[in-house]
Amino acid sequence: MNMKINNIFIVFCVVIFAVAASVEFEKQDSIHKLIRQTYSNLQREQAKHDQEFKKFPTQFAKQKGLYSSDIKLNFMDSSNSFFAHLLRELFSVYDNNMFVTNFVILGLLEASDLGQVQLDNKSLEEALDALLTFKDKNQKNNTTPVYNFWQQINVNGTWQSYPVNLENVVDIYNSLPPFIQKLSSLFGISPEELKQMVSSFVIPPDNDDSGINIALGSFLRSHKEKFPSLYSKWESQNNDYEGFYSIVKKYAYRPLTQQFQSNFSTNASDIIDPRTYYYLHEFIQKNSEYPISLFSTWLINQNDEKQNVVKQPFHTNNVDLTVNANSLFGLNSLLTTLSQEEAENLFSKDLDLKGLHRNVTNLLAYGIESGIVLSRPDLALTYYPSEYDFYWFVARNVHLLRTAKQNSKLHFEELEYCLSTLEDSLLNFGIQQLIGQSQTDDNGNVFWEGFLGNYANKSYHEDRLFSTAVTLNTLLDAYTFTSSDLTKRVYILNTPEQVKKIIQKTVDFILSVSENYKTPKMNTFFSGSVKGFQSLPFFYPSNYGLYLNNGTYINPSTAQMSNISDDLVVAFKGTVSEQEYEQYLNQKWFSMPTPQNFTGFNEPQNAFPFWSSKSITDVFIVQALSKYQTLI
């Protein structure tokens, strides 16, 4: 009798195991199919040839090799109506920028490394050729890897960024009768604001685009046997690292230059956007015993602007936590892929660059642990309204350095410090913040959702797939390293079972919604710095006001809104004590109180431009599922 019971039990266990194995096999097969299908979608989103702009019928200019990206407007009305949803979804201006394509290439290379996609070499070559055209032509050395968001045109001997499609669309808009132009006011943008918005797009090169370019080149260096022609082409045009980081150091934000001098300081080093000082003043006070230097967004300062040709928005630099994470990723990628001798020549004796590296590490940890990325994303994440971007950009630094440590490639104590500091902040604070924002569907699957189309107790799930995919990448990078043969992802010791389960349920969610071809792939991958009236720099405490045209100074605390003009610089210079800054917060600036409470990005009649890219959503899905497929 006992033997019969035992046999039944064994058969039952075998059946249960077989069913579980069958379910897992089906899931793995579904993941493979989705990766292949999504990669196929990506290939269709790449421009196969150059295309000129045409007014009628409207045809947007496209540059061969670039992946799709659109400028949209975050239209919102009081009820979050279906009409507003359609405007967000349907209104778009195709944009040729290097940022999206850089992320797509790096993501596909990573997925290829894990054996999940078979890349088309011609497609890669065309994408890289396109990216190289975004190198800043104003640099004296043509191998200095300083990059622009847009391509440049020559204006009286100076190279200027030129968003060709946006410029042409605005030209068409300007030719319309005034009564038609005023219709834009119904959606929260006046004709004057639209024109001013476009005039601010003569932007300089930046740390963000330059940093991710260096990360891409570093990946190619570590795979030069696999991609010899791609690496050779990239390296031949981007090898002046010392020159690049000299430029980075020149334009770094140094709030304490009065106390700590640097050979790279200028008279503009301690001048910063008032919005930056507002969210950073506590960090500065806590670290004021040591020289502080941080990656600024723009690789230029007020002294080097060319009027109406190359200038910073509001003529003032700023510090964006997400830009700092990307810039740090570029530097970490470079230091872990150069030969030890090359890395030491660049880094070991450069106290200024080492200080910048450590300061930025501390800044990113502060961003997470203080919760500022959640309480004031409009300021701390200046150009990235989705906080999910930020968490992943920190996590990929952790994964990069953790993998390098496994392979004995952390040659500097600064890299060890960066790994331990960011890992501690991310695993002990950041992941819990992310889990706290997660949601579950009726099947218990886990997802994340941003603000896009999410207002008035109503959601159109416009950025849900993107937010979920980028967060899945965050979780996987936070808790894994890549095996020495580069083909597997390995969980770190003591990865919480809760996290593993969330990862599984997140994959299940992506599989379930991807079955519906109508699932939105919109995102707010990045944006301008102004996302409504409350995020204008004029209304935050400042101690520096200057009209560039005539050199006249103005006191921002006694000035009126009528004093604001295009040539006005409003900034915070140096530092003040916490007590003095608290007094500033109780004053008015250009007759307005300081906006001390973030009210969200979806205020009705307060539209702002953002960049959305199906290609970005697709490549994040491919990356995340490729990592998951190879987990051991």
Secondary structure, DSSP 8 states (H G I E B T S, - for coil): -HHHHHHHHHHHHHHHHHHHHHHHHHHHHHHHHHHHHHHHHHHHTB--S-B--BTTTTB--B-TT-B--EEEE----TT--HHHHHHHHH--EE---HHHHHHHHHHHHHHHHTTS----HHHHHHHHHHHHTTB-TT-SSTTS--B-SS-EEEETTEEEE--HHHHHHHHHHHTS-HHHHGGGGGGT--HHHHHHHHHTT----BHHHHHHHHHHHHHHHHTTTTSHHHHHHHHHHS--HHHHHHHHHHTSB-TTTTTS--TT--TTTTEE-HHHHHHHHHHHHHTTTS---B--SBS--GGG-BTTTB--GGG-----HHHHHHHHHHHHHHHTTS-HHHHHHHHTT-HHHHHHHHHHHHHHHHHHHT-HHHH-HHHHTTT---HHHHHHHHHHHHHHHHHHHHTT---SHHHHHHHHHHHHHIIIIIHHHHHHH-EE-TTS-EE---STTEETTEE--TTHHHHHHHHHHHHHHHSEEE-TTSS-EEE-TT--HHHHHHHHHHHHHHHHHHTSTT-------EE-S--SGGG-GGGS--SEEEETTT--B--TTT--GGG--TTEEEEEES---HHHHHHHHTSEETTEE---S---S--TT---EEEE-HHHHHHHHHHHHHHHHTB-
